[in-house]
Every structure is written in C-alpha cells, then in structure tokens.
C-alpha cells in the first residue's frame, strides 16, 4: 500500500497536469473563437456584396394593371 505522502504527490502531479491541459484547451478555444469571428465578418461582407449585386441585376418591373382590368 502506498504511503500518504506518495498519494499526495500523485494527486499534486495529476492536478498540475490537469491545469496544464485546461490552459492548453483554453488557448485553443480562444484561437478558434478568433477564426469564427473572422469568418462571421467575411460572411457579413459577402452577404452585403451579394445583396448589392442582386439589387443591380434585378430589372425594374413596372407596376401596371393586368390586361383584364
């Protein structure tokens, strides 16, 4: 059976490893969030461009009554 000091050391090592892992994951999430924000800005810009082009390409349809009126 392990001694209490050995168990404490093992727990401290695990806690340190988990803390390192959490910091790494936090960094990765922060990087991914930056990528997502960039992609959202690009999508908004493309949407604006598409809507502008769609307005330019749409012919002006005259508002007239149908012939049967």
Backbone as CSV, one residue per row, in Angstrom:
resi,resn,N_x,N_y,N_z,CA_x,CA_y,CA_z,C_x,C_y,C_z
1,UNK,0.849,-1.181,0.000,0.000,0.000,0.000,0.891,1.239,0.000
2,UNK,0.448,2.273,-0.729,1.264,3.484,-0.808,1.106,4.320,0.445
3,UNK,2.115,5.066,0.707,2.118,5.925,1.884,1.313,7.186,1.576
4,UNK,0.809,7.851,2.596,0.029,9.078,2.373,0.802,10.144,1.610
5,UNK,2.126,10.254,1.862,2.924,11.245,1.137,2.962,10.932,-0.360
6,UNK,3.060,9.635,-0.705,3.072,9.228,-2.111,1.736,9.565,-2.773
7,UNK,0.673,9.333,-2.072,-0.658,9.636,-2.609,-0.814,11.139,-2.837
8,UNK,-0.327,11.924,-1.900,-0.410,13.373,-2.024,0.413,13.857,-3.220
9,UNK,1.600,13.305,-3.363,2.452,13.674,-4.501,1.776,13.307,-5.822
10,UNK,1.186,12.120,-5.870,0.478,11.678,-7.073,-0.677,12.625,-7.399
11,UNK,-1.436,13.012,-6.387,-2.546,13.938,-6.598,-2.053,15.310,-7.065
12,UNK,-0.958,15.769,-6.507,-0.404,17.056,-6.919,0.059,17.011,-8.378
13,UNK,0.670,15.901,-8.781,1.107,15.736,-10.172,-0.102,15.739,-11.096
14,UNK,-1.129,15.005,-10.752,-2.348,14.971,-11.566,-2.974,16.356,-11.678
15,UNK,-3.035,17.064,-10.570,-3.626,18.410,-10.581,-2.818,19.335,-11.487
16,UNK,-1.495,19.227,-11.434,-0.643,20.061,-12.289,-0.843,19.719,-13.762
17,UNK,-0.930,18.431,-14.077,-1.157,18.005,-15.460,-2.520,18.472,-15.958
18,UNK,-3.533,18.383,-15.110,-4.869,18.832,-15.500,-4.900,20.344,-15.712
19,UNK,-4.195,21.082,-14.876,-4.143,22.532,-15.025,-3.494,22.905,-16.364
20,UNK,-2.409,22.195,-16.710,-1.735,22.438,-17.987,-2.681,22.132,-19.153
21,UNK,-3.384,21.027,-19.067,-4.322,20.647,-20.119,-5.428,21.681,-20.260
22,UNK,-5.953,22.151,-19.157,-7.012,23.163,-19.189,-6.509,24.443,-19.839
23,UNK,-5.285,24.858,-19.522,-4.711,26.061,-20.129,-4.537,25.879,-21.635
24,UNK,-4.091,24.701,-22.061,-3.933,24.431,-23.493,-5.279,24.474,-24.203
25,UNK,-6.283,23.852,-23.616,-7.616,23.853,-24.216,-8.190,25.263,-24.278
26,UNK,-7.957,26.034,-23.241,-8.431,27.416,-23.221,-7.788,28.218,-24.350
27,UNK,-6.502,27.999,-24.571,-5.815,28.680,-25.665,-6.368,28.287,-27.021
28,UNK,-6.655,27.004,-27.188,-7.210,26.537,-28.455,-8.599,27.126,-28.687
29,UNK,-9.404,27.194,-27.647,-10.742,27.773,-27.776,-10.646,29.246,-28.148
30,UNK,-9.712,29.961,-27.549,-9.536,31.380,-27.869,-9.145,31.548,-29.340
31,UNK,-8.253,30.702,-29.839,-7.862,30.772,-31.244,-9.041,30.454,-32.164
32,UNK,-9.800,29.429,-31.813,-10.957,29.071,-32.630,-11.987,30.191,-32.639
33,UNK,-12.157,30.864,-31.528,-13.121,31.959,-31.456,-12.690,33.101,-32.381
34,UNK,-11.375,33.369,-32.455,-10.877,34.393,-33.368,-11.192,34.019,-34.815
35,UNK,-11.001,32.748,-35.142,-11.290,32.280,-36.506,-12.782,32.433,-36.795
36,UNK,-13.615,32.072,-35.859,-15.057,32.185,-36.044,-15.461,33.643,-36.260
37,UNK,-14.893,34.541,-35.470,-15.219,35.959,-35.628,-14.783,36.474,-36.998
38,UNK,-13.591,36.056,-37.466,-13.134,36.457,-38.807,-14.092,35.937,-39.869
39,UNK,-14.510,34.688,-39.722,-15.419,34.097,-40.695,-16.773,34.808,-40.683
40,UNK,-17.255,35.187,-39.520,-18.525,35.923,-39.440,-18.409,37.269,-40.147
41,UNK,-17.286,37.967,-39.977,-17.097,39.256,-40.650,-17.050,39.066,-42.169
42,UNK,-16.350,38.029,-42.618,-16.278,37.760,-44.055,-17.661,37.410,-44.609
43,UNK,-18.408,36.616,-43.878,-19.745,36.246,-44.321,-20.639,37.476,-44.416
44,UNK,-20.550,38.369,-43.453,-21.359,39.596,-43.487,-20.973,40.439,-44.696
45,UNK,-19.676,40.548,-44.979,-19.235,41.326,-46.137,-19.720,40.691,-47.437
46,UNK,-19.628,39.383,-47.537,-20.111,38.691,-48.735,-21.623,38.829,-48.896
47,UNK,-22.337,38.785,-47.794,-23.788,38.965,-47.846,-24.131,40.347,-48.366
48,UNK,-23.427,41.364,-47.861,-23.662,42.735,-48.332,-23.363,42.851,-49.825
49,UNK,-22.257,42.256,-50.262,-21.905,42.303,-51.685,-22.957,41.602,-52.533
50,UNK,-23.417,40.460,-52.075,-24.432,39.706,-52.813,-25.718,40.510,-52.940
51,UNK,-26.151,41.116,-51.842,-27.387,41.899,-51.887,-27.238,43.104,-52.811
52,UNK,-26.069,43.741,-52.798,-25.838,44.881,-53.686,-25.876,44.437,-55.144
53,UNK,-25.231,43.327,-55.446,-25.240,42.814,-56.813,-26.644,42.389,-57.229
54,UNK,-27.366,41.809,-56.324,-28.730,41.380,-56.634,-29.613,42.582,-56.958
55,UNK,-29.434,43.672,-56.226,-30.202,44.890,-56.498,-29.860,45.452,-57.873
56,UNK,-28.579,45.424,-58.226,-28.160,45.952,-59.520,-28.662,45.085,-60.672
57,UNK,-28.724,43.796,-60.472,-29.101,42.873,-61.538,-30.609,42.764,-61.712
58,UNK,-31.377,43.064,-60.689,-32.834,42.916,-60.766,-33.400,44.013,-61.660
59,UNK,-34.145,43.617,-62.682,-34.746,44.632,-63.552,-35.876,45.351,-62.814
60,UNK,-36.042,46.597,-63.175,-37.163,47.347,-62.595,-38.433,46.896,-63.285
61,UNK,-39.320,46.316,-62.541,-40.587,45.830,-63.065,-41.614,46.957,-62.926
62,UNK,-42.167,47.405,-64.036,-43.158,48.470,-63.924,-44.433,47.947,-63.240
63,UNK,-45.012,48.800,-62.463,-46.250,48.445,-61.774,-47.404,48.860,-62.679
64,UNK,-48.006,47.870,-63.302,-49.149,48.127,-64.181,-50.250,47.162,-63.841
65,UNK,-51.450,47.516,-64.239,-52.585,46.626,-64.026,-52.564,45.537,-65.083
66,UNK,-52.996,44.356,-64.708,-53.075,43.290,-65.712,-54.046,43.683,-66.825
67,UNK,-53.907,43.076,-68.010,-54.745,43.471,-69.154,-56.244,43.248,-68.931
68,UNK,-56.607,42.347,-68.051,-58.021,42.073,-67.868,-58.701,43.073,-66.945
69,UNK,-58.048,44.079,-66.464,-58.683,45.066,-65.580,-59.284,46.160,-66.356
